[in-house]
Amino acid sequence: MNADAVIASAGAGRRFMEGRKKQFLLLGEKPILARALDSFEASPLIRSIHLVVAPEDMDYCLKEIVEKYGYRKIVAIRPGGKQRQDSVRHGIDSLAADSDIVVIHDGVRPFVTPTMIEASIRSAVTLGAVVLAVPVKETVKMVDPDGTVLKTLDRETLWQIQTPQAFQTSILREAFRKAAGDGFVATDDASLVERLGVAVHVLPGSYRNIKITTPEDLTLANLLLTAETSSRPEQALPTKHQGTQGTDRCE
C-alpha cells in the first residue's frame, strides 16, 4: 500500500491580520507549518509528502522549511491556486500513478499526530473515504442574512470536520474531475467525494487538533503547546527528523 500526503498551505491568511502568513509564524520555536509536517515525516505509513504553497512562497518554503528542518519525505513543492480546492488539486496531480491512499491536511493544523494519520490511512483502505471530526459542543442555530434565527439545529447530529482527510486515491481523483467538470467548489475535499455518492465515514478526532485561523487561535495553540511540553517527562531532545506527538483520540 502506497500512502501519500498533500499538505495544503497556500492560504493568504487574510483573516489573521498579522502582516505575515500564519503558516510561517512561530509556534514555540518552530513555524506552524513545520509542526504539522513533523508528524507526516514521522509516520511510517506515509511514503511521500506533496507540499502546496503560494507561488511566491515556494523558494522561501524550500529554504526555510524543507531544507532548514531536514524533511526527507517532501518530494514536491507545488504552487497553489486561486482557491483551496485548486491548491489541493495541484497536489493530487503531482502524486505518482501508483498512489493507493492520499491524505489531505491543512498546514495550519499543527497538532496532528502520527496516530491520527495512521488511523485515517488504515480506515481509508477499507472504507474508501474518512475524515476526522469532533462533536459540536455548543448550540448551533441557522440564521438568515438579517440576523433572524430560522431554526435550532440538533446538536447530536452535528460534527466539526477536521483534517487529515484520507481517501482511496482513485476516488478522490474522480471526485476532483467531476467537480471541475461541474464547476463545483467546496470548502473541504470530503464534500467532493460525497457528490460521487461515496459514503464518507467519520473517525473521532481531537479538540486539540485546532486550525489556526485567527490571532486568538494562535494564543490557544501556544497554551496547548506549553501544556503539552510541561506534561512530558524529561527526555533527550528529539532530532529534527522526529515528529511532535501529543495525546489524541484516534487510538
C-alpha positions as CSV (number, residue, x, y, z in Angstrom):
1,M,0.0,0.0,0.0
2,N,1.4,3.4,-1.0
3,A,0.1,6.3,1.1
4,D,1.0,9.9,0.2
5,A,0.2,13.2,1.8
6,V,-0.9,16.5,0.3
7,I,-0.4,19.4,2.7
8,A,-2.4,22.5,1.7
9,S,-0.6,25.6,2.8
10,A,-1.2,28.2,0.1
11,G,-3.6,30.4,2.0
12,A,-3.0,34.2,2.2
13,G,-4.2,34.4,5.8
14,R,-6.4,37.4,5.3
15,R,-8.4,36.8,8.5
16,F,-5.2,36.8,10.5
17,M,-4.1,40.4,10.0
18,E,-0.6,39.8,11.2
19,G,1.4,41.0,8.2
20,R,2.9,37.6,7.7
21,K,1.3,34.4,6.5
22,K,0.1,32.4,9.5
23,Q,1.7,29.1,8.4
24,F,5.1,30.6,8.7
25,L,4.6,32.2,12.1
26,L,6.4,30.6,15.0
27,L,4.6,28.3,17.4
28,G,7.1,28.0,20.2
29,E,10.4,27.9,18.4
30,K,9.1,26.3,15.1
31,P,6.9,27.5,12.3
32,I,3.3,26.3,12.4
33,L,3.7,24.6,9.1
34,A,6.8,22.7,10.2
35,R,5.0,21.4,13.3
36,A,2.3,20.0,11.0
37,L,4.9,18.5,8.7
38,D,6.7,16.8,11.6
39,S,4.0,14.2,12.1
40,F,3.8,13.3,8.5
41,E,7.6,13.0,8.3
42,A,7.5,10.7,11.4
43,S,4.6,8.5,10.2
44,P,5.9,5.1,8.9
45,L,2.8,4.8,6.7
46,I,3.5,8.0,4.7
47,R,5.6,7.4,1.6
48,S,5.8,10.9,0.3
49,I,4.7,14.5,1.1
50,H,3.5,17.0,-1.5
51,L,3.5,20.5,-0.1
52,V,1.4,23.1,-1.8
53,V,2.2,26.8,-1.1
54,A,1.6,30.1,-2.8
55,P,3.8,30.6,-5.9
56,E,5.6,33.5,-4.2
57,D,6.5,31.3,-1.2
58,M,8.0,28.3,-2.9
59,D,11.6,29.4,-2.6
60,Y,11.1,30.6,0.9
61,C,9.5,27.3,1.9
62,L,12.2,25.2,0.3
63,K,15.0,27.1,2.2
64,E,13.3,28.0,5.5
65,I,11.1,24.9,6.0
66,V,12.2,21.9,4.0
67,E,16.0,22.4,4.0
68,K,16.2,24.0,7.4
69,Y,14.3,21.2,9.2
70,G,15.7,18.4,7.1
71,Y,12.4,16.9,5.8
72,R,13.2,13.9,3.6
73,K,9.7,12.8,2.5
74,I,8.8,16.1,0.8
75,V,9.2,15.2,-2.9
76,A,7.4,18.2,-4.4
77,I,6.6,21.8,-3.6
78,R,3.7,22.8,-5.8
79,P,2.2,26.2,-6.4
80,G,-1.2,26.9,-5.0
81,G,-4.2,28.0,-7.0
82,K,-6.9,30.7,-6.6
83,Q,-8.9,28.6,-4.1
84,R,-8.0,25.8,-1.6
85,Q,-9.7,23.3,-3.9
86,D,-7.4,24.3,-6.8
87,S,-4.4,24.0,-4.5
88,V,-5.3,20.5,-3.4
89,R,-5.8,19.5,-7.0
90,H,-2.3,20.7,-7.8
91,G,-1.0,18.5,-5.1
92,I,-3.0,15.5,-6.3
93,D,-1.8,16.0,-9.8
94,S,1.8,15.5,-8.6
95,L,1.1,12.1,-7.0
96,A,2.7,9.1,-8.5
97,A,0.4,6.8,-10.6
98,D,0.7,4.0,-8.1
99,S,-0.6,6.0,-5.1
100,D,-3.3,4.0,-3.3
101,I,-4.2,6.4,-0.4
102,V,-3.9,10.1,-0.3
103,V,-4.1,12.1,3.0
104,I,-5.1,15.7,2.8
105,H,-4.1,18.0,5.6
106,D,-4.2,21.7,6.4
107,G,-0.8,23.2,7.0
108,V,-2.2,25.3,9.8
109,R,-3.3,22.4,12.0
110,P,0.0,21.9,13.9
111,F,-1.3,19.4,16.5
112,V,-1.9,16.5,14.1
113,T,-0.2,13.3,15.3
114,P,1.1,10.2,13.6
115,T,-1.6,8.3,15.3
116,M,-4.3,10.4,13.7
117,I,-2.6,10.0,10.3
118,E,-2.2,6.2,10.6
119,A,-5.8,5.7,11.8
120,S,-7.0,7.7,8.8
121,I,-4.9,5.7,6.3
122,R,-5.9,2.3,7.7
123,S,-9.6,3.2,7.7
124,A,-9.5,4.6,4.1
125,V,-8.0,1.3,2.9
126,T,-11.3,-0.5,3.8
127,L,-13.8,2.3,3.8
128,G,-12.7,4.4,0.9
129,A,-13.1,7.9,2.4
130,V,-12.7,9.1,6.0
131,V,-12.5,12.4,7.9
132,L,-11.5,13.3,11.4
133,A,-14.2,15.1,13.4
134,V,-15.3,16.1,16.9
135,P,-18.9,16.5,18.1
136,V,-20.2,20.1,18.3
137,K,-20.2,21.2,22.0
138,E,-22.4,24.3,21.7
139,T,-25.9,25.0,20.5
140,V,-25.9,25.9,16.7
141,K,-28.6,28.0,15.1
142,M,-29.4,28.6,11.4
143,V,-29.7,32.4,10.9
144,D,-30.8,34.4,7.9
145,P,-28.9,37.4,6.4
146,D,-30.7,39.9,8.6
147,G,-29.8,38.1,11.8
148,T,-33.1,36.3,12.5
149,V,-32.9,32.8,13.8
150,L,-34.5,30.3,11.4
151,K,-34.1,27.2,13.4
152,T,-32.1,25.5,16.1
153,L,-30.1,22.5,14.7
154,D,-29.9,19.2,16.5
155,R,-26.5,19.3,18.2
156,E,-26.5,15.5,18.5
157,T,-26.1,15.1,14.7
158,L,-23.5,17.9,14.2
159,W,-19.8,17.3,14.0
160,Q,-16.9,19.7,13.3
161,I,-14.9,18.3,10.5
162,Q,-11.1,18.4,10.7
163,T,-8.1,17.2,8.7
164,P,-6.5,14.9,8.0
165,Q,-9.0,13.5,5.5
166,A,-8.0,10.3,3.8
167,F,-9.2,8.7,0.6
168,Q,-8.5,6.0,-1.9
169,T,-6.6,8.0,-4.4
170,S,-8.7,6.8,-7.4
171,I,-11.9,8.0,-5.6
172,L,-10.5,11.5,-4.9
173,R,-9.2,11.9,-8.4
174,E,-12.6,11.1,-9.8
175,A,-14.2,13.5,-7.3
176,F,-12.0,16.3,-8.4
177,R,-12.6,15.6,-12.1
178,K,-16.3,15.7,-11.6
179,A,-16.2,18.9,-9.6
180,A,-14.1,20.6,-12.3
181,G,-16.5,19.5,-14.9
182,D,-19.5,20.8,-13.0
183,G,-17.8,24.0,-11.8
184,F,-18.5,23.0,-8.2
185,V,-16.4,24.4,-5.4
186,A,-16.5,23.1,-1.8
187,T,-14.8,24.0,1.5
188,D,-13.4,20.5,2.0
189,D,-12.4,17.5,0.0
190,A,-14.9,15.1,1.5
191,S,-17.7,17.3,0.1
192,L,-16.4,16.5,-3.4
193,V,-16.4,12.8,-2.6
194,E,-20.0,12.9,-1.3
195,R,-21.1,14.2,-4.6
196,L,-20.0,10.9,-6.2
197,G,-22.4,9.1,-3.9
198,V,-19.5,7.6,-2.0
199,A,-20.0,7.3,1.7
200,V,-17.7,9.4,3.9
201,H,-17.0,8.0,7.3
202,V,-16.2,9.9,10.5
203,L,-13.3,9.0,12.8
204,P,-13.0,10.6,16.2
205,G,-10.6,13.5,16.1
206,S,-9.3,15.7,18.9
207,Y,-10.3,19.1,20.2
208,R,-6.6,19.8,20.3
209,N,-6.4,19.4,16.6
210,I,-7.2,23.1,16.0
211,K,-6.9,25.1,12.8
212,I,-5.1,28.4,13.3
213,T,-7.2,31.0,11.5
214,T,-7.2,34.0,13.9
215,P,-4.8,35.5,16.4
216,E,-6.9,34.0,19.2
217,D,-6.3,30.6,17.7
218,L,-2.5,31.2,17.9
219,T,-2.8,32.2,21.5
220,L,-4.7,29.0,22.2
221,A,-2.1,27.0,20.3
222,N,0.7,28.4,22.4
223,L,-1.1,27.5,25.5
224,L,-1.7,24.0,24.2
225,L,2.0,23.7,23.3
226,T,3.1,24.9,26.7
227,A,0.8,22.4,28.5
228,E,2.0,19.6,26.3
229,T,5.6,20.4,26.9
230,S,5.3,20.8,30.6
231,S,3.4,17.5,30.9
232,R,6.2,15.5,29.3
233,P,8.8,13.7,31.4
234,E,12.3,14.9,30.9
235,Q,13.9,13.2,28.0
236,A,16.5,13.8,25.3
237,L,15.6,16.4,22.8
238,P,14.2,14.9,19.5
239,T,16.2,15.1,16.3
240,K,14.9,17.3,13.5
241,H,13.5,14.2,11.8
242,Q,11.3,13.2,14.7
243,G,7.7,14.4,14.8
244,T,5.9,16.1,17.7
245,Q,3.3,13.7,19.1
246,G,0.5,14.6,21.5
247,T,-2.5,13.0,23.1
248,D,-5.4,12.4,20.7
249,R,-8.5,10.3,20.5
250,C,-7.5,8.3,17.4
251,E,-6.1,5.2,19.1
